[in-house]
Each structure stands twice: as structure tokens, then as C-alpha cells.
């Protein structure tokens, strides 16, 4: 079978290779999944560069956390799924449900876990979740990381989004567009930012109620607060240190910033302005299998379709990586197997 690998000690995409390896078999408590589609996340860009948590990979590693396909075989003792079932891998293999905890286990696509960019993968029975029935494999492959992250940011925690509330999403990457779609389905008003007027037209077509070009409006946080009538209820903060100051300016009294982003590493991260508004920051690191299941049910109920920007063949995976890192990106990049 075909399998992409990040070589041990990798420092760039040039250290990735496509190879043929023997097909694996499912052992007791495991399932064998034929992968039909995978999607890329920002995390997948920095792992082969040696910039992810823990630095360079010490062993050859199959990349990508996000993949969907069908079960082709199950090991002894497996009862919850059967051959032919459509499933996706879960980002954290051992986080079944409940709040964040130290036992979440390995995350697919980085050591010590395997990844999804291979024709066949063996995962534990509890490490897969049934797909939303309304989605194709390509659409479903967009959800394990970006979709669950957006769902966790908006619909889990102490203050899930309610109808009539306001949500601010930053940019037009996978998490932000899925957050926009979830927020609209939940009855919220959405403000979206981008540096591209063309992309702002596209997010408006997806349902964004108001938009801001952050290059033309440097104080976009205050502008978002004004558009929300004095402050935003929920900020999906994917930018990181470079945008957090603006997100704090945007959030309203008693509002919440879902802190996700590592896209920018330098900036003002002083949280003191939150004190005056009673606002809060909640850290988001993807989510659990239970969150993935609730997301899939919500998607089926509301007819949400993840935005697939471009698809690439398995052999063209490196082109997919390069496109996903470009300014042209709008939504998710998918690799079909």
C-alpha cells in the first residue's frame, strides 16, 4: 500500500517521501480503515519543519490527523463498528468525552501516533467516529481537527452560542469558515475578517452578516465591537499572539475568547483589559470523540457542507501542502486516495 512519511529528523517538506509498505492487519480491539480522503491543517505544515511540539520527529512518521474512509476489517472483540461503516479517525485517540484531561492520548499525525495519509490505517475501536451521513468522504475529512476545534470553541464549555449572540471569526481558513457555518446554524450573527475584499465577498455568501478588511481597518477589534453593538459575545481566536490584543478589544462584557491560534508568534498578549469587561479566555486544543459525534449530528441536522477549496491526488500531496500554505487558501485542502 502507499504511505507518505515524514523522515526522522525532517526540517522541510523535502524530507517527506511516498513509499510502498505491506498492508497492516487489525489486532484485538482494533479496526482496519481504508482511507478515502484526508485534509490539511496548519499543524501539518510545521511538523515536517521540525517546529511542532517536541521539535523534529525522531522516527519516520505518517502525517495528517484528518482522514475519512470505511472499515474493511475489525479485530477480535470489536462490537461498535463493522466492515463497510464510514468513519473518521479522532484527533486525540483516547479523549472519549468530558473536559480536557491529561489522558487524552496521542494525536494522529505526530509521534508516537501514526497518521492518516496512507491507503490503510489501523486504529483502536474507540479511535474512530461515524461520519455525518450527509457528507462525502472529502467533506468529512475536513472535520476531525478543524471542525471539532470550531465546535469546541462555540458549542462546548460554560457558555455555548445562543441565538442572537455575536461571533467574530478571523480569516478564511478551515477553522474560521467552519465556525462561521456552525455559528449561523446556531442562530448567531457573524462578523468575519480578511485582508482580501474578494474573500470577504465569499464569506458574506456563506452567511457572514458583517465583514472587516483588517488591512484597511488596523483597529479591527474595536470596529468589530462597534458592529456587534458594543462588544462581541464569542471570538474564535485563530491568529495567536499577533491578533490577541485586537480580539480582547473586540470581546464584549462577559464575552469569551476561544484561544486556538498559533499562526502568529509575536505580539501583545497582556490580558488585563479583560478585567474591566469580565471577559474570559478559554484554551481550545481540538476536542474529544464525543464532541466529534455531536458535531456530526449537528451537521446532518443543519445541512452544513464544509468548504473544500481544492482537492489533490495522493501522489500530489506536496503540492497540496504548498497550496494550503499560500495566501490563496479559502477553506480546506483535501487529498483523495
N, C-alpha and C positions, 0 to 999 in steps of 0.2 A: 504494500500500500504506500501511498505518497504521504510525506510528512515534512513540513517545514521545521527547521531547527535554528535556534539562536546558539551559535557555538560558544562553548565555555570561554570566558574572558572577553566576550564581544564588547566592542566600543562604537559600532556603527551598523547601519543596515547592510553594509558589505560583508558583515560577519554572519549573515543568515544564508542558509542553503536549503534546497529542496532535495530530499533523498527518498529512496525506496527502502522500506523495512518490512519485516514479517508482520502479518496480521496478528493482533493480540486476541486473547480469549478472556471471557468473563469468568472470574472466580466466584466463590461463595459470597453472596451478598452484593454482587456487582452486576452491572449491565454493560453490554456492548452496544455502542451507539454509532450508527453511520451518520457522519456529519454531512449536512447538505448545504449549509451556509454559515459563514462567520461574519462578524463585524468588528471594526477597529475602534479603539478608544485612545485618548491621549496617553494613557498609561502604557499602551503598546508601543508608542514611539520611543519612550525613554528607557524601557527595559533593554533593548539591544544596544542602546548607547551607554549602558552601564551607569545610568543616573537614577535608577529606581531604588527603593528601599533596600539596603544591604549591598548596594553597588553592583559591580559586574556579576553576571551569573557564573557560578563556579562549575556548573555542569551543563552539557548540552540540554537545551530546554525548548520544548514545543511552545510557540507563542499563542496568544489570544485567549481571553477569558470567555468571549461571547461566541457561542455556536449553537445551532439547532439542527435536528435531524430526526431519525426514527430508530427505535430499538430493534436490533437484529437478533440478539440473544440475551438471555439472562442466566445468571449463575444460581447455584443451589440456594434455596431459602428466600429468593426474591418473590414477593407477592403483590407489590403495589403497581408494577408495570409489567407489560408483556411485549413480545415481538410485534412490531407494527405500530406501537404507540409513538406519537410525535412528542418529543420532549426537547428541552434545552438544559444545558449544564447550569448549575448555580455558581455565582461568583465565589462565594465562600462555601466550601464543601461541607462544613459541619455546623454552620449557623442555621438552625432549623426555623426558629422564630423567637420572639421576645426581644428585649433590649440588647444593645451591643454588649458583648462579653468577651473575655479572654480566650474562650474555647471555640471561636469561630472557625478555626482550622485554616488549612492552606487555601489560597486564592488561585484559581486557574490561571495558567499562563506565566507563572513565575515560580522558581524553586521554593518549596520542594514539590509543587504540584505540576502535573502535565498541563498542556494547553489544548485548544480545540482545532488548531489549523492542521488537521490530518484527516485522512479518509475515515478512520475508525478510532474510537477512543473508549477506554474502559473507565467507568466512574462508579462510585458506590451508589447503591439504590437510592439513598437519601440525598445524593448529589445531583439529581435531575428533577425537573418540574414539568408537568404537562403544558404544552403550548396553548395559547389562546386559539380557539377553534377558527376564528375569523381571519387569522393571519397566515400568510405564506411562510415558508422556511426563511426566506430572505428578510421579511419583516420581523419575524420572531427573533431572528439572530441579533436584532438591534437592542434587545431588552435586558439581557442578564446583568450588564453593568450600568449603562446609561439609563435605561428605563427604570430599573429598580432604584437607582440613585435619585432620579426625579420623583418617583413615587414616595420614597422615604422622606425627601425634603418637603413635600407638600401634604402628604396624606397620613403620615405616621407621626409619632411624637405627641406632645401635650396639646398642640393646637392645630389640628388638621384644617385645611382650607374649607371655608364655608361659602355658600352662595352670597354674592355681593361684595366679598372681600377683594382686595387688590393684590396682584402678584407681579413682581419685576423679574424678568429673565434677561440675562446678559449674553449677547451674541447669538449666533445661529448654529452652534454645534449640536451634537446629538442630545446631550442632557437638556439644554435650553429649549430646543424645539419639542421634545417630549414633555417637558414641564409645561410649556405653553398649552399643548394639547390636553394634558391632564387637568390643568387649571381651568381651561374653558369648559371642559366637560363637567367639572365640579361647580360651575356657575360663577366663577371669579372673573374679574376684569383684569386684563393682562397688558402690561407695559413692556415693550421689548426694545433693546438697544442693538445697534450695529454701527460700524463705520461706513457701511455701504447703503446708499439710498435704494439701490436695486434690491438688496436683500431685505430691506425694510418693507418694500412693496410685497415681497413674497411672504414675510411673516404676517403682514396685515391680511393677506389672502388666507392664511392659516387660522386667523381669528384674533390676532393681536388687536386690542382696542386702540392703543396709542403707541407711538414709536418715537425714538430719540436717536439721532445720529450723534454718537458721542465724540466724534472728531469736530463736529460743528458746534457742539454744546459741551465745553470742557467740564462744567459743573453739572454733569448729567444726573448725579444723585439728587441734588436739590430740585432739578427740573422734574425728575420722576416723582418726588414727594409732592410737588405742586400739582402734577397731573392726577395724582391719587387723592387730591383734596386735603393735603396736609401731611401725608405720610403713607408709605406702602405697608400693607399687612405682612407680606411674605416676600423676601428677597432670595432668589436662587442664585447664590454667590459662587460662580464657577471660575472667576478670574484669579482669586488669591490675593496675595499681599498688595499687588498693584491696583486693585479695584475695591478693596475692603473699605477704605475711607469713604468712597463715594456711596457704597452700599449702606454704610452707617448713616450717612446723610439722608439717604432715601427712606430708610425704615421709619415707620410711624410709632406713636405711643403704644407700648405693649406689643409691638410687632416682633417678628422673628427673622433672623438671617440664617439661612441654611448654608453653612460653610462647607463647600465642596472643593473649591478650586485650588489648583497648583499651577495654573497656566502662566502666572507671573510670580516672581520670587522676591521682588524688591518693592517696598512701599511703606506707607504709614499704616500700622496695624494697631494703633492706640485705641482701646475700646471705651475709653472714658465717656465719649459723647452718648453712649447708650444709657448711661446712668440717668441722665436727665429725662429720657423718654421711657424708662422702664422696659427698654428693648432687650432682646437676648440673641445670642449666637448659639446655634446647635450644630455640632460637628456631624457631618454625614460621610460615612465611608461605605458606600453601596448599601447593602441590606441583606435580609435573610431570605430563606426559601419561602417562608410564609408571606413575606412582602411580595415576592415574585408571583406567587399564586393569586394574591389579592389584586395585583396589577393586571394580571391576565384576565381575571374575571371582569374588572372594570373596563378593560379594552373591548372585550366582547359585548358588554352591556352598552357601551357608548360609541361603538364603531370607529375607534381610533385606529389610524394607519400610520405607523412610524414613517418618517420622511427618509427614504432611501435616495441619496444623492446620485451615487454611481455604483455599479457592480463591476467586479473584475474576476477573471478566471483564476483558478488555483495557481497556475503557472505564472500569473502576472501579479502575485502578491506584493512584490516590492514596489510595483507601480501604484498599487492601492495605498501602501504606506506613504509614498511620496505625495499622492493626491490628497490624502487625509491631512497631511501637514501643511497644505497650501492654503492661501487666502481664499481660494475658490470654494472651499468646503461649505455646504449648506445641508446639515443633517448628518446622515450616517453613510459610511462607505462599507460596502458588503463584498465579501469574497465568496463565490459559489464554487462548490466542489462537485 
